[in-house]
Amino acid sequence: MLFRRSLFFSLTLFSVLVNAAQVSPRIEAKIVDTLNQQLPEAKALLIESVNINSGTMNFTGVKQVGMLFKDELEPLGFDVQWQDGAEFGRAGHLVASYGSKGPKILMIGHLDTVFAKTDSFQSYQSLANNKAAGPGVTDMKGGDVIIIEVMRALKTLGLLDEVSIQIVMTGDEERSGKPLSASKAAIIDAAKWADIALGFEDGDGSIKTAVVARRGSVDWQLEVSGRPAHSSQIFSEKVGYGAVFEAARILDTFRQELANLGDLTFNPGVILGGTEVTFDDESASGTAFGKNNVVAQKLLVKGGIRALTQNELTTAKTTMHNIVKQNLLHTSATLTIGEGYPPMAPTEQNYQLLQWYSDISDSLGYGKVEAVNPRNAGAADISFAAEHVDMALDGLGLMGSGGHTKNEIADMDSFAKNMHKAALLIYRISQNYPSQQP
């Protein structure tokens, strides 16, 4: 990391160069024109990919989308590999690489959607006012196609050789395979190689924003035990308070001590209590048996934490564990906090990358781009890359609304605009970024 820190100080030079417009307006105009000429084929590729069901657990469909994109990247000169996901219980990932000189850029997409093979929402549909609906059209096959079309345009103009590119399109972003050390290895390895990471999710759906920070997301589970007895004896020295009162104490103390900790939020999403409790993680459902005249013996809570920084997450974990230890009479509790998405913390470098992107947008007549409020952007694969690169920016994909629902609608006006912006960003980086090859 010493090299990365020292490299950042040299980014001041890059900022000066970019602000001094040390790029060719003629070449930038050619990039935009080339992308515009590609639009019909780009839209056809988007439609074809959306019409392939690739719900995370539809391994055949996920790989089919991967092979579709592989066939687009290989003719551009990319070395494209399919990384099988058997080790982590998913279809796998598409990993493509190009070049050996210039700044090293990681471009992140994902192949899977939230819509299962049996879902009724299965196909692309053109709508009025240049809108389009379809499963995964914004989240994030539109972003995947933007990556490919940007690569195609830069290759056509002979500009792609000025950078080194790795593209990672995962097959499990919507439902991560386990262990994460295996399912996210492709992104982490690419990030350790890269200088800059660019993510092509749709952010908060607005073309006027991009993502410099994302909150991490981890799961937690609380198991509480009490002493079963006739309810007439609750609160006595012999029986104590039971599992439900102990769980209520823990959860409300969580609320009191953590609700105002920075940008952290936590949520108990499922709770089951009584004499007997069962829960199935695969179906996210369970059962509880109990009677109103019996003190509850068991209680289970499933929840999640979202934190903007590692410090927030560490503080929350320590606080929660301390609260869980202070048990009411004849009760006990165990808190398990699992692995998950790390925070993509807001950094000065990320804001600098956003400024370059915003300047490009403004120069194209599309207006300035501001940072998304981290509370409006969920966890994403770029979080696994952010801590390993000099700078990272997400939310560069096809914009729209209704993600994860049957009302997922793309604003196709943003399709070409975000291609233009991403391509010019890479071109300017290629001309000015202080890169050092290993």
C-alpha positions as CSV (number, residue, x, y, z in Angstrom):
1,M,0.0,0.0,0.0
2,L,3.0,2.4,0.3
3,F,3.2,2.6,-3.5
4,R,-0.5,3.4,-3.7
5,R,-0.2,6.1,-1.1
6,S,2.7,7.7,-2.9
7,L,1.0,7.3,-6.2
8,F,-1.9,9.4,-5.0
9,F,0.3,12.4,-4.3
10,S,1.3,12.3,-8.0
11,L,-2.4,12.4,-8.9
12,T,-2.3,16.2,-8.3
13,L,-0.3,16.3,-11.5
14,F,-3.0,14.4,-13.3
15,S,-5.6,16.7,-12.0
16,V,-3.7,19.7,-13.3
17,L,-3.3,18.0,-16.7
18,V,-6.9,17.1,-17.0
19,N,-8.1,20.6,-16.0
20,A,-5.7,22.0,-18.6
21,A,-7.4,19.9,-21.2
22,Q,-4.3,17.9,-22.2
23,V,-6.5,15.7,-24.4
24,S,-7.6,16.0,-28.0
25,P,-11.1,17.4,-28.6
26,R,-11.0,15.9,-32.1
27,I,-10.3,12.4,-30.7
28,E,-13.0,12.8,-28.1
29,A,-15.5,13.8,-30.8
30,K,-14.6,10.7,-32.7
31,I,-15.2,8.5,-29.7
32,V,-18.7,9.9,-29.2
33,D,-19.4,9.6,-32.9
34,T,-18.2,6.0,-33.0
35,L,-20.4,5.1,-30.0
36,N,-23.4,6.7,-31.6
37,Q,-22.8,4.6,-34.7
38,Q,-22.7,1.4,-32.5
39,L,-26.0,2.2,-30.8
40,P,-28.3,-0.1,-32.9
41,E,-26.0,-3.1,-32.3
42,A,-25.6,-2.1,-28.7
43,K,-29.4,-2.1,-28.2
44,A,-29.7,-5.4,-30.0
45,L,-27.1,-6.9,-27.6
46,L,-28.9,-5.5,-24.6
47,I,-32.2,-7.0,-25.8
48,E,-30.6,-10.4,-26.4
49,S,-29.0,-10.5,-22.9
50,V,-32.2,-9.3,-21.1
51,N,-34.2,-12.1,-22.9
52,I,-31.9,-14.7,-21.4
53,N,-33.1,-15.6,-17.9
54,S,-30.1,-15.4,-15.6
55,G,-31.5,-15.5,-12.1
56,T,-28.6,-16.3,-9.8
57,M,-29.5,-19.9,-9.3
58,N,-30.2,-20.5,-13.0
59,F,-26.6,-21.6,-13.6
60,T,-27.3,-22.4,-17.3
61,G,-28.8,-19.0,-18.0
62,V,-26.0,-17.1,-16.1
63,K,-23.3,-18.9,-18.1
64,Q,-25.3,-18.3,-21.4
65,V,-25.2,-14.6,-20.8
66,G,-21.5,-14.9,-20.0
67,M,-20.8,-16.7,-23.3
68,L,-22.8,-14.1,-25.2
69,F,-20.5,-11.4,-23.8
70,K,-17.5,-13.6,-24.3
71,D,-18.3,-13.7,-28.0
72,E,-18.3,-9.9,-28.1
73,L,-15.1,-9.4,-26.2
74,E,-12.8,-12.0,-27.9
75,P,-12.9,-10.4,-31.4
76,L,-11.7,-7.2,-29.7
77,G,-8.6,-9.0,-28.6
78,F,-9.5,-9.8,-25.0
79,D,-8.3,-12.9,-23.4
80,V,-11.7,-14.2,-22.0
81,Q,-12.0,-16.9,-19.4
82,W,-15.0,-18.5,-17.7
83,Q,-14.2,-19.2,-14.1
84,D,-16.4,-22.1,-12.9
85,G,-18.3,-21.4,-9.6
86,A,-18.7,-25.0,-8.3
87,E,-16.3,-24.1,-5.4
88,F,-18.8,-21.5,-4.1
89,G,-22.1,-23.0,-5.3
90,R,-22.8,-20.6,-8.2
91,A,-22.5,-20.6,-12.0
92,G,-19.2,-18.8,-12.2
93,H,-17.7,-15.5,-13.4
94,L,-16.6,-14.1,-16.8
95,V,-13.1,-12.6,-16.6
96,A,-11.5,-10.8,-19.5
97,S,-8.2,-9.0,-19.9
98,Y,-6.5,-6.7,-22.5
99,G,-3.2,-4.9,-22.7
100,S,0.1,-4.7,-20.9
101,K,0.9,-1.0,-20.7
102,G,-0.6,2.2,-19.4
103,P,-2.9,2.7,-16.4
104,K,-4.6,-0.5,-15.1
105,I,-8.4,-0.3,-15.0
106,L,-10.8,-2.8,-13.5
107,M,-14.3,-2.7,-15.0
108,I,-17.0,-4.5,-12.9
109,G,-20.3,-5.9,-14.0
110,H,-22.5,-8.9,-13.1
111,L,-24.4,-11.5,-15.2
112,D,-27.1,-12.5,-12.8
113,T,-30.5,-11.0,-11.9
114,V,-32.9,-11.5,-9.0
115,F,-35.6,-13.0,-11.3
116,A,-35.8,-16.8,-11.2
117,K,-36.3,-19.1,-14.2
118,T,-39.9,-19.5,-13.2
119,D,-40.6,-15.8,-12.8
120,S,-43.3,-14.2,-15.1
121,F,-41.0,-11.2,-15.8
122,Q,-38.9,-12.7,-18.6
123,S,-38.4,-10.4,-21.6
124,Y,-37.4,-7.0,-22.9
125,Q,-40.2,-4.5,-23.8
126,S,-39.9,-1.1,-25.5
127,L,-42.0,1.6,-23.9
128,A,-43.0,5.1,-24.7
129,N,-40.7,8.1,-24.1
130,N,-37.6,6.1,-24.9
131,K,-38.0,3.8,-21.9
132,A,-37.6,0.0,-21.7
133,A,-38.6,-2.7,-19.3
134,G,-37.0,-6.1,-18.7
135,P,-35.5,-8.3,-16.0
136,G,-32.0,-6.9,-15.3
137,V,-32.2,-4.2,-17.9
138,T,-30.7,-1.7,-15.5
139,D,-29.4,-4.2,-12.8
140,M,-27.2,-4.7,-14.6
141,K,-27.2,-5.9,-18.2
142,G,-27.3,-2.4,-19.4
143,G,-24.1,-1.7,-17.6
144,D,-22.5,-4.8,-19.0
145,V,-23.3,-3.7,-22.5
146,I,-22.0,-0.2,-21.8
147,I,-18.6,-1.8,-20.8
148,I,-18.5,-3.9,-24.0
149,E,-19.5,-1.0,-26.3
150,V,-16.9,1.3,-24.7
151,M,-14.2,-1.3,-25.3
152,R,-15.4,-1.7,-28.9
153,A,-15.2,2.0,-29.6
154,L,-11.8,2.5,-28.1
155,K,-10.5,-0.6,-30.0
156,T,-12.0,0.7,-33.3
157,L,-10.1,4.0,-32.9
158,G,-6.9,2.4,-31.8
159,L,-7.1,3.8,-28.3
160,L,-7.5,0.7,-26.3
161,D,-3.8,-0.1,-26.4
162,E,-3.1,2.9,-24.2
163,V,-4.6,1.2,-21.2
164,S,-4.6,-2.2,-19.5
165,I,-8.1,-3.6,-18.8
166,Q,-9.5,-6.3,-16.7
167,I,-13.3,-6.9,-16.9
168,V,-14.9,-9.0,-14.2
169,M,-18.6,-9.9,-14.6
170,T,-19.7,-12.0,-11.7
171,G,-22.4,-14.6,-11.7
172,D,-23.5,-14.2,-8.1
173,E,-23.8,-10.5,-7.2
174,E,-27.5,-10.7,-6.4
175,R,-27.0,-13.8,-4.2
176,S,-23.4,-14.3,-3.3
177,G,-21.8,-17.8,-3.2
178,K,-20.1,-19.0,-0.1
179,P,-17.4,-18.8,1.1
180,L,-16.9,-15.2,0.0
181,S,-13.2,-15.8,0.0
182,A,-13.8,-18.0,-3.1
183,S,-16.8,-16.2,-4.7
184,K,-15.2,-12.8,-4.6
185,A,-11.6,-13.9,-5.3
186,A,-11.8,-12.8,-9.0
187,I,-12.7,-9.2,-8.1
188,I,-10.2,-9.0,-5.3
189,D,-7.4,-10.4,-7.4
190,A,-8.2,-8.0,-10.2
191,A,-8.4,-5.1,-7.8
192,K,-5.0,-5.8,-6.4
193,W,-3.7,-5.6,-9.9
194,A,-5.6,-2.4,-10.9
195,D,-5.0,1.3,-10.3
196,I,-8.7,2.3,-10.8
197,A,-12.0,0.4,-10.4
198,L,-15.1,1.4,-12.3
199,G,-18.4,-0.2,-11.5
200,F,-21.3,-0.1,-14.0
201,E,-24.3,-0.6,-11.6
202,D,-27.1,1.9,-12.0
203,G,-26.5,3.6,-8.6
204,D,-29.6,5.4,-7.4
205,G,-31.0,5.5,-11.0
206,S,-30.1,9.1,-11.7
207,I,-27.8,10.2,-14.5
208,K,-26.9,13.2,-12.4
209,T,-25.2,11.0,-9.7
210,A,-22.4,8.4,-9.3
211,V,-21.3,6.4,-6.4
212,V,-18.1,7.3,-4.4
213,A,-19.2,5.3,-1.3
214,R,-21.3,2.3,-0.6
215,R,-22.3,0.9,2.8
216,G,-21.1,-2.6,3.5
217,S,-23.7,-5.3,4.4
218,V,-23.3,-8.2,6.8
219,D,-25.8,-10.6,8.3
220,W,-26.3,-11.3,12.0
221,Q,-28.2,-14.0,13.9
222,L,-29.3,-13.8,17.5
223,E,-30.2,-17.0,19.4
224,V,-31.8,-16.6,22.8
225,S,-32.7,-19.2,25.4
226,G,-34.8,-19.0,28.5
227,R,-36.0,-21.4,31.2
228,P,-39.4,-23.1,30.2
229,A,-42.1,-23.1,32.8
230,H,-45.7,-22.3,33.5
231,S,-46.3,-18.6,32.7
232,S,-47.5,-18.0,36.2
233,Q,-43.9,-18.3,37.4
234,I,-42.3,-15.8,35.0
235,F,-40.1,-13.2,36.7
236,S,-39.6,-15.5,39.7
237,E,-36.1,-16.3,41.0
238,K,-36.6,-19.9,39.8
239,V,-37.8,-19.2,36.3
240,G,-36.5,-15.7,35.4
241,Y,-37.6,-13.8,32.3
242,G,-37.8,-16.2,29.4
243,A,-36.4,-15.9,25.9
244,V,-38.8,-13.3,24.5
245,F,-38.1,-10.7,27.2
246,E,-34.4,-11.2,26.9
247,A,-34.6,-10.8,23.1
248,A,-36.7,-7.6,23.6
249,R,-34.1,-6.2,26.0
250,I,-31.2,-6.9,23.5
251,L,-33.0,-5.5,20.4
252,D,-34.1,-2.4,22.1
253,T,-30.7,-1.8,23.6
254,F,-29.2,-2.2,20.1
255,R,-31.6,0.5,19.0
256,Q,-30.8,2.9,21.8
257,E,-27.0,2.6,21.4
258,L,-26.6,2.2,17.6
259,A,-29.4,4.1,15.9
260,N,-27.4,7.3,15.7
261,L,-24.0,5.9,14.9
262,G,-22.9,7.7,11.7
263,D,-24.4,6.2,8.6
264,L,-24.9,2.8,10.2
265,T,-28.2,1.0,10.1
266,F,-29.2,-2.4,11.4
267,N,-32.4,-4.3,11.0
268,P,-33.9,-7.4,12.7
269,G,-35.7,-8.8,9.7
270,V,-37.1,-12.0,11.0
271,I,-38.0,-13.1,14.5
272,L,-39.4,-16.4,15.8
273,G,-39.9,-17.4,19.4
274,G,-41.7,-19.9,21.6
275,T,-41.1,-23.4,22.9
276,E,-39.7,-24.7,19.6
277,V,-38.3,-22.8,16.7
278,T,-37.1,-23.8,13.2
279,F,-35.6,-21.8,10.4
280,D,-34.6,-22.7,6.8
281,D,-31.9,-20.4,5.4
282,E,-32.5,-21.5,1.8
283,S,-36.2,-20.5,1.8
284,A,-35.8,-17.7,4.4
285,S,-38.8,-19.1,6.3
286,G,-39.4,-20.8,9.6
287,T,-41.9,-22.0,12.2
288,A,-42.5,-21.4,15.9
289,F,-44.5,-23.4,18.4
290,G,-45.6,-22.0,21.7
291,K,-48.5,-21.3,24.1
292,N,-49.5,-18.2,25.9
293,N,-49.3,-19.9,29.2
294,V,-45.7,-21.2,28.7
295,V,-42.6,-19.2,29.2
296,A,-40.7,-19.1,25.9
297,Q,-37.6,-21.3,25.8
298,K,-36.2,-20.3,22.4
299,L,-36.0,-17.3,20.1
300,L,-34.2,-16.6,16.9
301,V,-33.6,-13.3,15.1
302,K,-32.1,-12.8,11.7
303,G,-30.9,-9.4,10.7
304,G,-28.5,-7.3,8.8
305,I,-26.1,-4.4,9.4
306,R,-25.1,-1.7,6.9
307,A,-22.0,0.5,7.6
308,L,-20.3,3.2,5.6
309,T,-16.8,2.6,7.1
310,Q,-14.9,-0.2,8.7
311,N,-14.8,1.8,12.0
312,E,-18.6,2.0,12.1
313,L,-18.9,-1.7,11.5
314,T,-16.2,-2.6,14.2
315,T,-17.9,-0.3,16.7
316,A,-21.3,-1.9,16.0
317,K,-20.0,-5.4,16.4
318,T,-18.3,-4.6,19.7
319,T,-21.3,-2.8,21.1
320,M,-23.7,-5.6,20.0
321,H,-21.6,-8.4,21.6
322,N,-21.3,-6.4,24.9
323,I,-25.1,-5.9,25.0
324,V,-25.8,-9.6,24.3
325,K,-23.6,-10.6,27.3
326,Q,-25.7,-8.7,29.9
327,N,-28.4,-11.4,30.3
328,L,-31.5,-11.3,32.3
329,L,-32.0,-13.9,35.0
330,H,-32.0,-17.5,33.7
331,T,-31.5,-16.5,30.0
332,S,-28.6,-16.7,27.7
333,A,-27.9,-15.4,24.2
334,T,-25.5,-15.9,21.3
335,L,-24.8,-13.4,18.6
336,T,-23.2,-14.5,15.4
337,I,-22.1,-11.9,12.8
338,G,-21.4,-13.4,9.5
339,E,-19.2,-12.4,6.5
340,G,-20.6,-10.0,4.0
341,Y,-19.9,-7.0,1.8
342,P,-17.2,-4.6,3.1
343,P,-17.8,-0.9,3.1
344,M,-16.7,1.2,0.2
345,A,-15.6,4.1,2.2
346,P,-15.7,7.7,0.8
347,T,-12.2,8.8,0.1
348,E,-10.6,11.9,-1.3
349,Q,-9.4,9.9,-4.3
350,N,-12.9,8.6,-5.1
351,Y,-14.2,12.2,-5.0
352,Q,-11.4,13.2,-7.3
353,L,-12.4,10.5,-9.8
354,L,-16.0,11.7,-9.5
355,Q,-14.8,15.3,-10.3
356,W,-13.1,14.1,-13.5
357,Y,-16.2,12.2,-14.5
358,S,-18.4,15.2,-13.7
359,D,-16.2,17.5,-15.8
360,I,-16.6,15.1,-18.8
361,S,-20.3,15.0,-18.4
362,D,-20.5,18.8,-18.2
363,S,-18.3,19.2,-21.3
364,L,-20.7,16.9,-23.2
365,G,-23.7,19.0,-22.2
366,Y,-25.1,16.4,-19.9
367,G,-24.7,18.4,-16.7
368,K,-22.6,17.9,-13.6
369,V,-22.5,14.6,-11.7
370,E,-22.8,14.6,-7.9
371,A,-22.2,11.8,-5.3
372,V,-25.0,9.5,-4.4
373,N,-26.1,9.6,-0.8
374,P,-24.7,6.3,0.5
375,R,-28.1,5.5,2.1
376,N,-29.6,5.4,-1.4
377,A,-27.1,2.8,-2.8
378,G,-27.0,-0.8,-1.7
379,A,-24.0,-3.0,-1.4
380,A,-22.3,-4.1,-4.7
381,D,-19.3,-6.0,-5.9
382,I,-17.1,-2.9,-6.2
383,S,-17.0,-2.9,-2.4
384,F,-14.6,-5.9,-2.6
385,A,-12.3,-3.9,-4.9
386,A,-12.4,-0.4,-3.4
387,E,-9.8,-0.9,-0.6
388,H,-7.3,-2.4,-3.0
389,V,-7.2,0.4,-5.7
390,D,-6.1,4.0,-5.7
391,M,-9.6,5.2,-6.6
392,A,-13.0,3.8,-7.4
393,L,-16.3,5.0,-8.8
394,D,-19.6,3.1,-9.4
395,G,-23.0,3.9,-10.8
396,L,-21.8,4.3,-14.4
397,G,-24.4,2.0,-16.0
398,L,-27.8,2.2,-17.6
399,M,-30.1,4.3,-15.4
400,G,-33.7,3.7,-14.5
401,S,-36.1,2.7,-11.7
402,G,-37.8,-0.2,-10.1
403,G,-34.8,-2.4,-9.7
404,H,-35.4,-5.9,-8.2
405,T,-39.1,-5.6,-9.1
406,K,-41.3,-6.3,-12.1
407,N,-41.4,-2.6,-12.7
408,E,-37.7,-2.4,-13.6
409,I,-37.6,0.3,-16.3
410,A,-34.6,1.7,-18.1
411,D,-34.2,5.3,-19.2
412,M,-32.7,4.6,-22.6
413,D,-31.6,8.3,-22.9
414,S,-28.8,7.4,-20.5
415,F,-27.6,4.4,-22.6
416,A,-25.5,6.4,-25.1
417,K,-24.8,9.3,-22.6
418,N,-23.1,7.0,-20.1
419,M,-21.2,5.2,-22.9
420,H,-19.8,8.6,-23.9
421,K,-18.9,9.6,-20.4
422,A,-17.2,6.2,-19.5
423,A,-15.3,6.1,-22.8
424,L,-14.0,9.7,-22.4
425,L,-13.0,9.0,-18.8
426,I,-10.9,6.0,-19.9
427,Y,-9.4,8.0,-22.7
428,R,-8.4,10.9,-20.4
429,I,-7.0,8.4,-17.9
430,S,-5.0,6.8,-20.6
431,Q,-3.4,10.1,-21.5
432,N,-2.7,11.5,-18.1
433,Y,-2.8,8.9,-15.3
434,P,0.6,8.4,-13.7
435,S,0.9,4.6,-14.1
436,Q,3.8,2.4,-13.1
437,Q,4.0,-1.1,-14.5
438,P,5.3,-3.9,-12.3
